[in-house]
């Protein structure tokens, strides 16, 4: 309401040369930044620079807020290549903010840098040797923090994949429906064998066990070979996540085989609900990329 009554007050600055948009970007106030980007009467402050030469886009990148960055990127009046006093553009700052981690391609900073490259943002005129020196110092700081996180996450991942392997092994030999009696033809074989659901159950259980075992091997090797630790951990994480998917599928198929003859609708409902577990595991990844894709279209016209 204050801005509606006095639009000129939007350009007021504090002692550091910041407008209210700069402060909102620093404090990660996404709603305020989005409001400014939608309001054409406030477009004059979008590219204002503070005493350090930073615009709201610089500060959004500095805070690592992907929703706030997307709101600014979607406004075509934003100047992507304005340098600050250090002669760093938004692209330079985004590269500097990418932490060195084992999963650095999954964080917001990496996605921000990728988005700027897609819309053809350019680097500034900062000296490359100074930039690399600052970046390497930041790299060492992140690596120390990352090693502590990796130690804890590796222990958790190891326990998880061992549990999955144990449960899958047990489920494979404690088959739904049990076994045929010895005096019958083909005695000792599964009673539900021969159906597509049974075949799918066996395949899913086998894949889950094998992938869990491979994840365990990857975690073991990651403790011995420090130079290739990242590769082994990524492989272990991928195999572990895939084994969870296979185990979930085996669980759904096992219930379907048991319930389908007596409660077909219930069995189908379970098979429909179970895949949402897999989707929930990737929901953050999907939301971030959908959010970025929407603003790519707006920026590229």
Buried (B, 14 or more C-beta within 10 A) or exposed (E): EEBEEEEEEBEEBEEEBBBBBBBBBBEBBBEBBBBBBEEEEBBBBBBBBBEBBBBBBBBBBBBBBBBBBBBBBBBEEBEBEBBBEBBBBBBBBBBBBBBBBBBBEEBBBBBBBEBBEBEEBEBBEBEEEEBEEBBEEBBEEBEEEBEEEBEEBBEEBBEBBBEBBEBBBEBBEEBBBEBBEEEEEEEEEBBBBEEEBBEBBBBBBBBBBBBBBBBBBBBEBBEEEEEEBBBBBBBBBBBBBBBBBBBBBBBBBBBBBBBBEEEEEEBEEBBEEBEEBEEEEEEEEEEBEEBBEEBBEEBEE
